[in-house]
Amino acid sequence: MLLILACIASCCVSVLIPENPIKLASSMSRVKLPKGTTIVTDNDTGPGLPIPGGASDGFTFLVLQIPPEKIVEFTTILKESPFWKPLPLPAELAEHERAIQPSIAGGIEETIPIATSTGYYLFIDKQEEYNKRSGKQVYPIATPFYERRSFNFTFGLFNDKDGKLYLWRLDT
């Protein structure tokens, strides 16, 4: 009985206590952020329920400022990362930019300056990633992410001109 209560309590704590935004950003970006990185915008609805494979609806929109003296170093880290790609966006994303903007979730008016940025981007299709991890087709991914009934992705953009890192995670 105590074990059951402990499990329930740990689930509640992880849902109710917000994650440190810098740690969250590092996890979302899949790279270590430089010391001195600061939070400009922190809009996080939390992780949702910690149920594998679903029920974690919510969103996170973070804007971070990389210290000016560390922009070149951080750019090198992104260049070497297998997850980050140089801008511009590929056609699949560029033609459906509205689908990867935070305003799609409602309540967020800030946008990611994709067209005017230089630097790197990250796009992780969480449904595709979950299928690979589970070794079977759990989510149908034959259709592009923007045509699916639910959106489950992480998008990141680093503007190497001003050192701003934008991270957007949506799970519907």
Secondary structure, DSSP 8 states (H G I E B T S, - for coil): -HHHHHHHHHHHHHHHS---HHHHHHHHHTS---TT-EEEEEEE------BTTB---EEEEEEEE--GGGHHHHHHHHHH-SSEEESS--HHHHTTGGGGSGGGGSS------TTT--EEEEEEEHHHHHHHHHTS--S--SS-GGGSSS-EEEEEEEETTTTEEEEEEEE-
